[in-house]
Amino acid sequence: MNLKQNNESSTEKLLPPCEEEFFLQPDCNHSMISNNSHHKMKKPWISQKTTFIVNIIMSLAIFFVEIIVGNLYGSISLVSDSFHVLSDAISMIIGFYALLKSSEDRTIESQQNSQYTYGFERFQIMGSLANGLLLLAFSFNIITESLIKFLHANPITEPKYVLIAGVVGLVANLISLILFHGIILRKI
């Protein structure tokens, strides 16, 4: 009887859930080897915090390049893309803050006020709400600028520089995609 209970409890330990802090790496394996449990998570080659910081810096740099080149040479599409990149950077800043706050120790807050047992977990949801509102605000600005440009069209003076800035932005987005590859938002 006691042996059977031990076997049942060891079976439960063999299949632990794949839950990690806020993000997951997709390679989560469970295996059974002679009553030993192994829970393997593929370690990322770059940490989540570093990924956020690198992408935030890169996005802000691309924002400044695109806004300057777009305004100098009259490209509304480059200016609108710069606002999109800025919204991405602000979204990453909000997401980074939400990640830091949601991973704080929740036991202290739970002891102080048992009504709020989730602790800082809701920061992720509030961060998503702020991101959505920010995108709406930038979208309104881009729409108004596009209508003005449509009614009063001006030619792009140096399309070569506009194209170079656009390609640099594309490369930065591809690097961001590679850095964030495999990171999954599971709370939102």
C-alpha positions in Angstrom: 0.0 0.0 0.0 2.8 2.4 0.9 4.8 1.3 -2.1 1.7 2.0 -4.4 1.4 5.5 -3.0 5.1 6.2 -3.6 4.7 5.0 -7.2 1.7 7.3 -7.7 3.5 10.3 -6.3 6.7 9.5 -8.3 4.5 9.3 -11.5 3.1 12.7 -10.8 6.7 14.1 -10.4 7.7 12.6 -13.8 5.4 14.9 -15.7 5.9 18.4 -14.3 4.1 21.2 -16.1 6.1 23.4 -18.5 5.7 26.6 -16.6 8.4 29.2 -16.5 8.6 32.9 -15.6 6.4 34.8 -18.0 8.0 33.4 -21.2 8.8 29.9 -22.4 11.4 28.4 -24.5 9.6 26.0 -26.8 11.8 22.9 -26.3 10.3 21.5 -23.1 10.9 17.7 -22.8 9.7 15.3 -20.2 11.3 11.9 -19.9 11.3 8.9 -17.6 14.5 7.1 -16.8 14.4 4.5 -14.0 12.1 6.4 -11.6 14.2 9.6 -12.1 12.4 12.6 -13.5 14.1 15.0 -15.9 12.7 18.3 -16.8 14.8 19.9 -19.6 14.4 23.4 -20.8 16.5 24.6 -23.7 18.5 27.5 -22.3 18.3 30.6 -24.5 21.5 31.8 -26.0 20.6 35.3 -24.8 18.7 36.2 -21.6 15.2 37.8 -21.8 16.4 41.0 -20.1 19.2 41.3 -22.5 16.9 40.7 -25.4 14.6 43.4 -24.3 17.4 45.9 -23.7 19.1 45.2 -27.1 15.8 45.5 -28.9 14.8 48.7 -27.1 18.1 50.4 -27.9 18.0 49.2 -31.5 14.4 50.4 -32.0 15.1 53.8 -30.6 18.1 54.2 -32.9 16.0 53.1 -35.9 13.3 55.6 -34.9 15.7 58.5 -34.9 17.2 57.5 -38.2 13.8 57.0 -39.9 12.3 60.2 -38.5 15.2 62.3 -39.5 15.6 60.8 -43.0 11.8 60.8 -43.6 11.5 64.5 -42.6 14.6 65.6 -44.5 13.5 63.9 -47.8 9.7 64.1 -47.5 8.8 60.5 -47.1 5.6 60.1 -45.1 5.9 56.3 -45.2 9.3 56.5 -43.5 7.9 58.9 -40.9 4.9 56.7 -40.3 7.2 53.7 -40.0 9.4 55.6 -37.5 6.3 56.1 -35.3 5.6 52.4 -35.6 9.1 51.6 -34.5 8.7 54.1 -31.6 5.5 52.4 -30.6 7.3 49.1 -30.7 10.1 50.5 -28.5 7.6 51.9 -26.0 5.7 48.6 -26.0 9.0 46.8 -25.3 9.7 49.2 -22.4 6.2 48.6 -20.9 6.6 44.8 -21.5 10.1 44.9 -19.8 8.7 46.7 -16.8 5.7 44.4 -16.7 8.1 41.4 -16.8 10.2 42.8 -14.0 7.2 43.7 -11.8 5.3 40.4 -12.4 8.3 38.3 -11.4 8.7 40.1 -8.1 8.1 38.2 -4.9 4.3 37.9 -4.5 4.4 36.4 -1.0 5.1 39.7 0.7 2.1 41.4 -0.9 -0.1 38.4 -0.3 0.8 38.4 3.4 0.0 42.1 3.7 -3.3 41.9 1.9 -4.9 38.5 1.3 -7.4 40.1 -1.0 -4.8 40.6 -3.8 -3.3 37.1 -4.1 -2.1 37.6 -7.7 0.5 40.1 -6.5 2.1 41.8 -9.5 0.9 39.3 -12.0 -1.6 41.7 -13.5 1.1 44.1 -14.7 1.4 42.0 -17.9 -2.3 42.7 -18.7 -2.0 46.4 -17.9 1.1 46.6 -20.1 -0.9 45.1 -23.0 -3.7 47.6 -22.5 -1.2 50.5 -22.5 0.4 49.1 -25.7 -2.9 48.9 -27.4 -3.9 52.5 -26.5 -0.5 53.7 -27.6 -0.9 52.0 -31.0 -4.3 53.7 -31.4 -2.8 57.1 -30.7 0.0 56.6 -33.2 -2.4 55.3 -35.8 -4.5 58.4 -35.5 -1.4 60.6 -36.1 -0.3 58.5 -39.1 -3.8 58.7 -40.7 -3.9 62.5 -40.3 -0.4 62.9 -41.7 -1.2 60.6 -44.7 -4.4 62.6 -45.5 -2.4 65.9 -45.5 0.3 64.3 -47.7 -2.4 62.9 -50.0 -4.0 66.3 -50.5 -0.7 68.2 -50.8 1.6 65.8 -52.4 5.3 66.6 -52.5 7.9 64.5 -54.3 10.5 62.6 -52.4 13.8 64.5 -53.0 16.3 61.8 -52.5 14.7 58.3 -52.8 18.1 56.6 -52.4 18.5 57.7 -48.8 14.9 56.9 -48.0 15.4 53.4 -49.4 18.6 52.9 -47.4 16.8 54.0 -44.2 14.0 51.6 -45.0 16.3 48.7 -45.5 18.2 49.5 -42.3 14.8 49.4 -40.5 13.9 46.1 -42.2 17.3 44.6 -41.1 16.7 45.8 -37.5 13.2 44.2 -37.5 14.7 40.9 -38.7 17.3 41.0 -35.9 14.5 41.7 -33.4 12.6 38.7 -34.8 15.7 36.5 -34.4 16.3 37.7 -30.8 12.7 37.2 -29.8 12.3 33.8 -31.6 11.0 31.2 -29.3 9.7 33.6 -26.7 6.0 33.1 -26.1 3.7 35.3 -24.2 1.6 32.9 -22.2 -0.2 35.3 -19.9 -1.8 37.5 -22.5 
